[in-house]
């Protein structure tokens, strides 16, 4: 039994060994086939890469040959161009050499002609000298003497002809200048818009009802008296419905009073202390508005670089009149007239406009000067670094200074045109305002006087004096002295009431 088992096992082992040998032989055959296949594929890939490399080489070779051919063609073109230029330069050199030869021949010819001319000139000079000697023998005088006589005769004839020509030219120039001046002035007047004088001495202040009118008057009239004392304006409260009249010859005072009343009515608190506070505040606001008006005027006219103080004086012109004509409107008008005439004459219109605007600043100066307003304006313009020709034009616009610039006569003419046109000025108002100003100035000349106000159309003069400097007895005496002097020195209708106010104030602060 064991034998059979061993035999069976041995047979199985032999069979397994045989299977293994057969399998190994099969694997070796497959391995050789795979290797052979791989070698074949590698050979194909190698051939393909060699073919691609050959194609790339041929392509690069063709590109290189094309590039070389293009370069060779360009080189041949450049060589042809250079040969053409060389040929052209050769022709030019030949032509230039020919011209040089021609110039040399011409030079030799001119030299020969010059020598011949010099010979003829020498012969002519000899003949002229011989003829001159013969003429001297015949005339009995030398050539120099004859020349002098001839020159004197020619000079006399030239003087006569020149004088006649000058006279004709001057007459023609005067005639043409007169016509041209008339044309320029007429065109300027036609191109300038004008306004009629509407200046007056009364401002109407509207109110809503009689209750407000009563509050403005105050108990026993203390509010209205305080307002009149603070502003220098006569406040007329009558039966006129819904209105109060503010009367004063000075437009600045009327404007201060109007603005103060407006603020007091809106605020509702109306009493003497509040009135003084509001009036002081309004005066400061009005100074700012004056400066703003001056700046706006300069901007409207296109004038720049003016000193701030001169700008403030320009703004003050809004509240100043000249014979009823508003001074700011008059100055703007003169500035435009001067600019138009300067343009017509070929002068600087900006310079002329600047001089026209500033020509009356002497009228609004706060400086106490005895100078006429034109000279005072020139002094102010010079003080604030204006150009010399502008200062001269300001000072000479009433011919109180010699004119040294071409702008000066334009300002003179512009001022005359603006002031002389129909409806521009009112002589009566100007004389009335001048009388009131003189009256205030007369009273202000006394020591101790702090403020003076001419009110009621000049029928009353209120003089405010300092309590520390003027006693009650001296205040009474001062009223008599001022009244007597007004009576002796001034001309006025009716009578003038002189009121001297001496007020004592005691102020303390609770801290």
VEXKE-210270 format. One record per residue: residue in three letters; z, y, x of N, C-alpha, C in turn. Coordinates in steps of 0.2 Angstrom, whole numbers, plus 5000, padded with zeros to 4 digits. Layout:
BEGIN
ALAZYXZYXZYX;...
# end
This chain:
BEGIN
UNK500049945004500050005000500050065004;UNK500450065009500450125014499850125018;UNK499550075019498850075022498350105018;UNK498350095012497850125007498050205007;UNK498650215007498850285006498650325012;UNK498750295018498550325024497750335025;UNK497450275023496750275023496450335018;UNK496750345012496550395008496650465011;UNK497250475014497450535017496950555023;UNK496750495027496350505032495650525030;UNK495450495024494750505022494750585019;UNK495350605016495350675013495350725019;UNK495650705025495650745030494950755033;UNK494650695034493950695037493550735032;UNK493550725026493150765021493250835022;UNK493950855023494050925023493750955030;UNK493850915035493550945041492850945041;UNK492550905038491750905037491550965033;UNK491950985028491851045024491951105028;UNK492451105032492551165036491951175041;UNK491751125044491151125049490551155045;UNK490451125039489851145036489851225034;UNK490451245032490551315029490551365035;UNK490751345041490751385047489951395049;UNK489651335049488851335050488551385046;UNK488751385039488451425034488551505036;UNK489151515038489351585039489051615045;UNK488951575050488551595056487851605055;UNK487551575050486851585048486851655045;UNK487351665040487351735037487451795041;UNK487851775046488051835051487351855055;UNK487051805057486451815061485951855057;UNK485851835050485451865046485551945045;UNK486251955044486452025043486352065049;UNK486452035055486352075061485652085062;UNK485252035060484452045061484252105056;UNK484552105050484352155045484552225047;UNK485152225050485452295053484952325058;UNK484752275063484352295068483752325066;UNK483452285061482752305058482852375055;UNK483452385051483552455048483552515053;UNK483952495058484052545064483452565067;UNK482952515068482352525071481952575066;UNK481952565060481552605055481852675055;UNK482552685055482852745055482652785061;UNK482652745067482452775073481752805073;UNK481252765070480552785070480452845065;UNK480852845060480852905055481052965058;UNK481652965062481853025066481453045071;UNK481052995075480653015080480053055076;UNK479753035070479253065067479453135064;UNK480053145062480253205060480353255065;UNK480553235071480653275077479953295079;UNK479453255079478753265081478453325076;UNK478553315070478353365065478653435066;UNK479353435067479653495069479453535075;UNK479253485080479053515086478353545085;UNK477953515081477253535080477253605076;UNK477753605071477853675067478053725072;UNK478553715076478853765081478253785086;UNK477853735088477353755092476753805089;UNK476653785083476153825079476453895078;UNK477053905076477353975075477354005082;UNK477553975087477554005094476854035095;UNK476353995094475654015096475454075091;UNK475654075085475454125081475754195083;UNK476454185085476754245088476454275094;UNK476254225098475954245105475254275103;UNK474854255098474254285097474354355094;UNK474854365089474954425087475154475092;UNK475554455097475754505102475154515107;UNK474754465108474154485112473654535108;UNK473654525101473254575098473454645098;UNK474154645097474454715098474354745105;UNK474454705110474354725117473654755118;UNK473154715115472454735115472354805112;UNK472654815106472554875102472854935106;UNK473454925109473754975113473354995119;UNK473054935122472554955128471954995126;UNK471754975120471155015117471355085116;UNK471955095113472155165112472255205118;UNK472555175123472655205129472055225133;UNK471555175132470855195135470555255132;UNK470655255125470355315121470755385123;UNK471355375124471755435126471555455133;UNK471455415137471255425144470555465144;UNK470155435140469455465139469455535137;UNK469955545131470055615128470255665133;UNK470855635137471155685142470655695148;UNK470155655149469655665154469155725152;UNK468955715145468555765142468855835142;UNK469555835140469955895140469955925147;UNK470055885152470155915159469555945161;UNK468955905159468255935161468156005158;UNK468356005151468256065148468756125151;UNK469356105152469756155155469556185162;UNK469256135166468956155172468356205171;UNK467956185166467456235165467656305163;UNK468156305158468456365156468756405162;UNK469056375167469356405172468756435177;UNK468256405177467656425181467356485177;UNK467356485171467056545167467556605168;UNK468156595167468656645168468656675175;UNK468556635180468456665187467856705187;UNK467256685184466656725184466756785181;UNK467056785175467256845171467656895175;UNK468156865178468556915182468156945188;UNK467756915191467356945196466856995193;UNK466656985187466157035184466557095182;UNK467157085179467657145177467757185184;UNK467957145189468057185195467557225197;UNK466957205197466357245199466257305194;UNK466357285187466257345183466857395184;UNK467457375186467957425187467757465193;UNK467557435198467357475204466757525203;UNK466357505198465757545196466057605192;UNK466557595188466857645183467257695188;UNK467657665193467957715197467557755201;UNK466957735203466457775206466257825202;UNK466057805196465857855191466357905189;UNK466957885188467557935187467657985192;UNK467557955199467658005204467058055204;UNK466458035203465958085202466058135197;UNK466258105191466458145185466958205186;UNK467458175190468058225192467758285196;UNK467258265201467058315205466658365201;UNK466158335197465758385192466258425188;UNK466758395185467258435181467558495185;UNK467758475191468058525195467558585197;UNK466958565198466458615199466358655193;UNK466258625187466158665181466758705180;UNK467458685181467958725180467958785184;UNK467758775191467758835195467258885193;UNK466658865190466158905187466458945181;UNK466758905177467058935171467658995173;UNK468058975178468559025180468159085183;UNK467659075186467259135189466959175183;UNK466659145178466459175172466959215168;UNK467559175167468059205162468559255166;UNK468559245172468959295176469759265175;UNK469859205173470559175173470559105175;UNK471159085177471259015180471258965174;UNK471158905176471258845171471958845167;UNK472458855171473158855169473258905164;UNK472958965165473059025161472759015154;UNK472058985155471758975149472058915144;UNK472358865148472658815144473258835141;UNK473658885144474258915141474058955134;UNK473558995135473359035129473158985123;UNK472758935125472558885120473158845117;UNK473658825121474158795118474558845113;UNK474658905115475058945111474758955104;UNK474058965104473658975098473758915094;UNK473658855097473758795093474458785090;UNK474958805094475658805091475758845085;UNK475458905086475558955080475258925074;UNK474658895075474258865069474658805066;UNK474958765071475358705069475958725065;UNK476258785067476858805064476758825057;UNK476158865056475958895049475858835045;UNK475458785047475258735043475858685041;UNK476258675046476858635045477358675040;UNK477458735040477858775035477558775028;UNK476958775028476658775021476658705018;UNK476658655023476758585020477458575018;UNK477958595022478658595020478758625014;UNK478558685013478658725006478358685000;UNK477758655001477458624996477858554994;UNK478058525000478458464999479158474996;UNK479458524998480058544995480058564987;UNK479558604986479458614978479258554974;UNK478858514977478758454973479358404973;UNK479758404978480358364978480858394973;UNK480958454973481358484968481158474961;UNK480558474960480258464953480358384951;UNK480158344956480258274954481058254954;UNK481458284958482158264958482458294951;UNK482258344949482558374943482358324937;UNK481658304937481458254932481858194932;UNK481858164939482158104940482958104938;UNK483258154939483958164938484058164930;UNK483658204927483658204919483558134916;UNK483058094919482958034917483557984917;UNK483857984924484357944925484957964920;UNK485158024919485658044915485558024908;UNK484958034905484758014899484857944898;UNK484557904902484557834902485357804902;UNK485757834906486457814907486757834900;UNK486657894897487057904891486857854886;UNK486157844885485957794880486257724881;UNK486357704887486557634888487357634888;UNK487657684887488457684887488657694880;UNK489057644878489357654871489957704871;UNK490057744866490557794866490957794860;UNK491557824860491957824855492257894853;UNK492357914847492557974845493357984846;UNK493558044849494258054850494658044843;UNK495158004843495557994837496358004839;UNK496458034844497158034846497558084842;UNK498158064840498558104836499358104839;UNK499758134835500458144838500958104833;UNK500658064828501158034823500957954823;UNK501457914823501357844822501757824815;UNK501357784811501657764805501957694806;UNK502657684804502957624805503057594798;UNK502757534796502857514789503557474788;UNK503857484783504457444781504357414774;UNK504757364773504657324767504957354760;UNK505557384761505957414755506357474758;UNK506657504753507057564754507757544757;UNK507957474756508557454759508557454767;UNK507957434769507857434777507857514779;UNK507557554775507557624777508257654777;UNK508657634772509357654773509757624779;UNK509657564781509957534787509757574793;UNK509157594793508857634799509257694799;UNK509357734794509657794794510357784796;UNK510757734793511457724795511857774791;UNK512557754792513057794789513057864792;UNK512957914788512957984789512457994795;UNK511957954795511357964799511457954806;UNK511957914808512157904815511657854818;UNK511357804815510857764818510157804820;UNK509957844815509357874816509457934822;UNK510057964822510158004828510257974834;UNK510457914834510557874841509857854843;UNK509357834838508757814840508357874842;UNK508457934839508057994842508258014849;UNK508958004850509258024856508957974862;UNK508957914860508757864865507957864867;UNK507557884862506857884863506557944864;UNK506858004861506558064861505958074856;UNK505958034851505458034846505858064839;UNK505458104836505758124829505558074824;UNK506058054820505958004815505958034808;UNK505458034805505358074798505458014793;UNK506058024789506157974784506158024777;UNK505558014773505458054767505358004761;UNK505058034756504957994750504257954751;UNK503957954757503357904758503557834757;UNK503257804752503457734751503257684756;UNK503757644758503657584763503357604770;UNK503657664772503357694778503857744781;UNK503957744788504257794791503857824797;UNK503857884798503457924802503757934809;UNK503457914815503757924821503257984824;UNK503558044826503258104828503458114835;UNK502958124840503058144847502458154850;UNK502358204854501758214858501558164863;UNK502158124866502058074871501958004868;UNK501357974869501157914866501657854868;UNK501957864875502357814877503057814873;UNK503257874872503857874868503757844861;UNK503257864858503057834851503057764851;UNK502757734856502657664857503357624858;UNK503757664862504457634863504857634857;UNK504757684853505157694847504857644842;UNK504257634841503957584837504157514838;UNK504157494844504357424846505057414845;UNK505457464847506157464846506357454839;UNK506057494834506157484827505957414825;UNK505357394827505157324825505657274827;UNK505957274833506457224835507057234831;UNK507257294830507957304826507857284819;UNK507257294816507157274809507157194808;UNK506857164813506857094813507557064814;UNK507857094819508557064821509057074816;UNK508957134812509457154807510057184809;UNK510257184815510857224818510657294820;UNK510857344816510657404818511257454818;UNK511457464824511957514825511857544832;UNK512257604834512057644840512057604846;UNK512557554847512557514854511957474854;UNK511857434848511257394848510557434849;UNK510557494846509957534847509857544854;UNK510357574858510257584865510057524869;UNK510357464868510157404871509457384870;UNK509257394864508557374862508057424865;UNK508157484865507757534868507657524875;UNK508157504879508157494886507757434887;UNK507857384883507457314884506657334883;UNK506557374877505857384876505457424881;UNK505857474884505557514890505357464895;UNK505757414897505557364902504957324900;UNK504957304894504357264891503757304891;UNK503857374890503257414890502957424897;UNK503357434902503157434909502757374911;UNK502957314908502657254910501957254906;UNK501957274900501357284896500857334900;UNK501057384902500657434906500357404912;UNK500757364916500457334921499957284919;UNK500057244914499557194911498957224909;UNK499057284906498457324903497957344909;UNK498357364915497957384921497557324924;UNK497857274924497557214927496957194923;UNK497057194916496557174912495957214912;UNK496057284913495557334913495157314920;UNK495457304925495157294932494757224931;UNK494957174928494557114927493957124923;UNK494057164917493457174913492957214916;UNK493157264921492657294924492357264931;UNK492657204933492457174939492657204945;UNK493257244945493557274951494157234953;UNK494057224960494657184963494857214969;UNK495457194971495757214977496157284977;UNK496257304971496657374970497357364971;UNK497757414974498457404975498757394968;UNK499357364968499757354962499957414959;UNK500157464963500457524960499857564957;UNK499257564960498657594956498457554950;UNK498557494950498457454943498957474938;UNK499557484940500057514935499857584932;UNK499657624937499457694935498857684930;UNK498357634931497757624927498057604920;UNK498557564920498857544913499157604909;UNK499457644913499857704910499257754907;UNK498657744909498157784906498057774898;UNK498257714896498157694889498657734885;UNK499157764888499657804884499557874886;UNK499057894888498957964890498257994887;UNK498258054885497658084882497458144886;UNK496758164886496558224889496158254884;UNK496358314881496058344876495858304870;UNK496358254868496258214863495958154864;UNK495558144870495258084872495658044876;UNK495657974874496157924877495957924884;UNK496357924889496257934896495957864899;UNK496257814897495957744899495257734897;UNK495157754890494457744888493957784891;UNK494157854893493757894896493657874903;UNK494157844907494057824914493557754914;UNK493657714909493157654908492457684907;UNK492357734903491757754901491457784908;UNK491857824911491557864918491357804923;UNK491757754923491657694928490957664926;UNK490857654920490157624918489557674919;UNK489657734918489157784919489057784926;UNK489557794930489357794938489057734940;UNK489257674938488957614940488157614938;UNK488057634932487357634930486857684934;UNK487157744935486757794939486757774946;UNK487257734949487157714956486657664956;UNK486557614951486057564952485357594951;UNK485357644947484657684947484457714953;UNK484957744957484857774963484857734969;UNK484957664968484957624974485657624978;UNK486157644975486757654979487257594977;UNK487857584979488257534978488657544971;UNK488457504966488757514959489457494959;UNK489657444963490357424962490857484965;UNK490557514970490957564973490957624969;UNK490457644965490457694961490857684954;UNK490857624952491257604946492057604948;UNK492157584954492857594956493157664957;UNK492757714959492857784960492957814953;UNK492457794948492457814942493157794938;UNK493357734939493957714935494557754938;UNK494557764944495157794948495157874948;UNK494657904945494557974946495158014943;UNK495457994938495958034934496658004935;UNK496857964940497457934941497957994943;UNK497758044945498258104946498558124940;UNK498258114934498558144928499158094925;UNK499158034928499757994925500257974931;UNK500158014936500658004942501358034940;UNK501857994942502558014940502858064946;UNK502358074951502558114956502558194954;UNK503158224955503158294953502758334959;UNK502158354958501758394963501458454960;UNK501358504964501058564961500258564962;UNK500058504965499358494966498958484960;UNK498358504960497858484954497858414954;UNK497658384947497658314947497158274951;UNK496558314952496058284956496258274964;UNK496558324967496858314973497458274974;UNK497858274969498458224969498158154968;UNK497658144964497358074964497058054970;UNK496658094974496458084980496958064985;UNK497558094985498158084989498458014988;UNK498457994981498757934979498257874982;UNK497557884981497157834983497157824990;UNK497257874994497257875001497957835003;UNK498457854999499057825001499057745000;UNK498657724995498657654993498057624996;UNK497757645002497257615006496557605003;UNK496357654998495757654996495257685001;UNK494557665000494057685005493957765005;UNK493857795011493757865011493257895006;UNK492657865005492257885001492457884993;UNK492957844992493257844985493757894984;UNK494157904990494657964989494258024989;UNK493758034992493358094992493058104985;UNK492758054982492458064975493058084970;UNK493658054971494158074966494358144967;UNK494458164973494658234975494158284973;UNK493558264973492958314973492658314966;UNK492958274961492658274954492758334950;UNK493158384952493158454949492958504955;UNK492658484960492458524965492958564969;UNK493558534969494158564972494158534980;UNK493758494981493658464988492958464990;UNK492758474996492058464998491858394998;UNK491258384995490958314994490658295001;UNK490858235003490658205009490358135008;UNK490258115002489958045001489458054995;UNK488958004994488558004989488857984982;UNK489357954982489757934976490057994973;UNK490258044976490658104974490258134968;UNK489658154969489258194963489158144957;UNK489158074958489058034953489658034948;UNK490258034952490958044948490958104944;UNK490758164947490758224944490358224938;UNK489758204939489258204933489558154928;UNK489758094930490058044925490658074921;UNK491058114924491658144921491358194916;UNK490858234918490658284913490258254907;UNK489858204908489558174903490058144898;UNK490558104900491058074896491458124892;UNK491658184895492058234892491658284888;UNK491058294889490658344886490258324880;UNK490258254879489858234873490158254867;UNK489758254861490058274855490658224852;UNK491158254850491758214847492158184853;UNK492058194859492458164864493158194865;UNK493258264864493858294866494058344860;UNK494658354860494958404855495358454859;UNK495158514860495458564864496158584861;UNK496258584854496858604851497458554853;UNK497358494852497858444854498058444861;UNK497558454866497758464873498158524874;UNK498058574871498458634872499158634869;UNK499158594863499758584860500258544864;UNK499958484867500358444871500558474878;UNK500158514880500258554886500858604885;UNK500858634879501458674878502058644877;UNK502058584874502658544873502958514880;UNK502458494884502658474891502958524895;UNK502658584895502958644898503658664896;UNK503758654889504358674886504958624889;UNK504758554889505258504892505358524899;UNK504858534903504858544910505358614911;UNK505258664907505658724908506458704907;UNK506558664902507258644901507558604907;UNK507158554909507358504914507458534921;UNK507258594922507358634928508058654930;UNK508458654925509158674925509658614928;UNK510058634932510558584935510958554929;UNK511058494929511558454925511158424919;UNK510458444918510058414912509858354914;UNK509958304910509758234911509058214908;UNK509058234901508458214897508258274893;UNK507558284892507358334887506858304883;UNK506858324876506458304871506158354867;UNK505558374866505258414862505058384855;UNK505358394850505258364843505058404838;UNK504958384832504758424826504158464828;UNK503658434831503058474833503158534837;UNK503658534841503858584845504258644842;UNK504558624837504958674833505658664836;UNK505858614839506558594841506458564848;UNK506958594853506958564859507658534860;UNK507758474861508458444862508558424870;UNK509058454872509258454879509858414880;UNK509858354884510458314885510758324892;UNK511358344892511658364899512258314900;UNK512358304907512958264909513558294908;UNK514058254905514758284903515158304909;UNK514958264915515358284921515158344924;UNK514558364923514258424927514258484922;UNK514158474916514158534911514758534906;UNK515058594906515658594901515358614895;UNK515858624890515658644883515458714883;UNK515758754887515558824887514958834891;UNK514858794896514158804900513558774895;UNK513758724891513258694887512958754882;UNK513458784879513258844874512858894878;UNK513158914884512758964888512058944890;UNK511958874891511358844893510858854887;UNK511058834881510658844876510358914875;UNK510758964876510559034875510059054881;UNK510159024887509759044893509059014892;UNK509058944889508358914888508058944883;UNK508358964877507958994872507759064874;UNK508159104878507859164880507259154885;UNK507259114889506759104893506059074890;UNK506159034885505559014881505259074877;UNK505759114875505459174871505059214876;UNK505259224882504959274887504359244890;UNK504359174891503759154895503259114891;UNK503459094885502959044882502659074875;UNK502059054873501759074867501859014862;UNK502059024856502158974851502159004844;UNK502058964839502058984833502758974830;UNK502959024825503659014822504259024827;UNK504758984827505258984831505458914834;UNK505858914839506058854843506758844843;UNK507058794840507758784840507958744846;UNK508358764850508658734857509358704855;UNK509358634856509958604855510158574861;UNK510758594864511058554870511558504868;UNK511458444870511958394868512358374874;UNK513058374873513458354879513858294876;UNK513758234879514058174876514558144881;UNK515158134879515658094884515758024882;UNK515657984886515657914885516257884890;UNK516657834887517157794890516957724890;UNK516857694895516657624895517157574899;UNK517357524896517857474899517657404897;UNK517757354901517557284900518157244900;UNK518157194895518657144894518457084897;UNK518857054902518656994905519156944904;
# end
